[in-house]
């Protein structure tokens, strides 16, 4: 059956990718254990051969108030936050999805789903899931981490750099409106 074949292909692709990335640690972010920029580019170039009826999206999510210049936490606590955020994102990852830590406080999600509605809902669910994590700071204070993101629907043959540029533009627009939100093109007033 075609569905079974697609699933087997997806599993084989994932197994093959994991082996190749494990052989090349330069593709993995050393703190979070997920793809870095190089790993994301590699995974995306391998995924381009997948042609099916799914829809694709690009999202760039940024941890709010968490920049290199605003170092309010110890390096150890910062790493704990980054690891937990990456782990939470990975819980939402499906077979042909690509997730990566692409900057100090930014994560890129390239999702593939059966409908356009599912793409936005699943991406926004990532944002919501992260906002529900309760961190306990070294000073025993409860801290909530939120993320703001830019989301675009994507044609399967779109150029990666162009899609990322558009998603980052939407992220910047979202940050101007506040925090803990996901913005897509239709949210911008004409």
N, C-alpha and C positions, 0 to 999 in steps of 0.2 A: 504494500500500500504506500502511496506517496507520503503520507504523514510520517509513517515509520521510517521511511528512507531519509526524510529531512531531519528527523530527530537523530538518527544514527550518524548522518553527515555532520550535524552540529556537535555531537559528542566527540567524534573523531577529530574535528577541527580543534575543539577545545583541548583535547588530550595532546594533540600535536603541538599546539601553541604553548601549552604549559611546559612541555619538554624543552622546546627551543628557548623559551624565556628562562627556564631554570638553568640552561646551559650558558646563558648570557645575563649575568646579574646587572649589567649596565642598563638593562631595560626596566628594572624594578626600582621603585622608590625605597630607599634603605630604611626609612622610618615606618612607613605604612605597609609595605609588602605588596602594594598594588603597582600597576604600570606607572612609569614616569612618562615624560614627553616622548622619549625614544621608543618605549614599549607601546605607547598608544599609536604612534605612527606605524610601527611594525604590525600591530594587531589590525589596524585599519586597512593597511595595504593587503593583508591576507584575507580580510573579510570582504573586500570589494568583489571577489569572485562569487559571492553568494547572491543569487538572483532568485527571489521568491516574491510572494505577494505581500510581504510585510512592509510597514512604514518605518521610517527612520527619523531620529531626532538627535540634535546636539544640544547639550546644556553645559553651561559653565556656572558652577556654584562656588560662592566665596563665603568663608566663615566670617560672620559679622564681627567688627571690632577686634580683629585678630591679625594685625599686620606686624611686619618686622620692626617697624618704627614704634609701635605701641606694645612693647614687651612687658606686659603686666604680670605674666606668669613665669615661673622657673622653667628652664629648658626641659626638665624632666616632665613637668606637668603639661607643658605645651605638646611634647611628644605623645603623652598619654591621650590628650584630646585628639590629635591628628590620627592616631591609631584607631581610636573608638569611632571617629567620623568615617574613616575609610572602611572599617569593619561593617558599620551600619549601612553604608552605601553598597558594599559587596553582598549584603543580605538580599538586596533588591535586584541583583545582577542575574540575567538569564543567559542562556547558552551563547548567543551571538552578540551580547552587549560588551561594550568596552568601557572600563572605568579607569581613571588615571588621576594621580595628583600631579598637576601641571604647573603649579606655582606654590609659593610658601603656604598660602591659605586658600588655594583654588583647586577645585576638582572638576574634571571634565567627564561627562557621561554621554556615551553614544549608545542609544537604546534602539532596539528593533522590536516592534510589536505588531499585532495583527490589525490594529486600528489606530487612527490618529488620536482619538479620544484617550485610548489607553496610554499612549506615549506621555501626554501631559499629566494625566492622573498618576501614573507610576513615578514620574519624575518629581511631581509635587509631593507625593507620598514619602519620597526620600527626604525632602526638606522637612516635612512634618515629623518624621521619625527621629531626625537629629534633634529637633527642638524639644523632644520629649525625654532626651537623655539627661539624667541628673549626675553632674560631676560634683565631687567633693574636693575642694581645693586643699592645698597643704595647710591652710589656716582653718580647716573644717567649716568652710562656708559652702553652701550649695550654689552651684553655678550652672546656668543654662547656656547652651551654645545654640545659636541660630545661624541659618544660612540664607543668603539671597542669591537668586539665580536668573540667568537669561536663558530662554528656551526657544529653539526654532525647530519647526518641521523641516525635514530635509529630503531632497530627491536622492535616491540611491546612488546616483552617479555624480553627486556634488563634490567639489574639491574641498578637502579637509580644511585647508587654511582659510578659505572664504567662509565656510560654515562656522568655524571657530571665531572669526572676526565678527560675524553677525551676532553670535551668541554673547560675545564679550561686550558688544555695543548695548545689547539689551540688559546685560548685567549692570553696566554703568548707569543706564536709565533707571533701573529698579532701585539702585542704591540712592539715587537722588530722591526717590519717593519714600524711602525709609528702609527698614530691614525686615528680615524674616518673610520674604515674599518671592514668588516666581513670576516673572514677566515674560509674555510672548508678544509677538508682533501685533496681534489684534488688540492688545491692552494699551497700545500707544495711540493717543488721540491724533486724528488726521489733521 
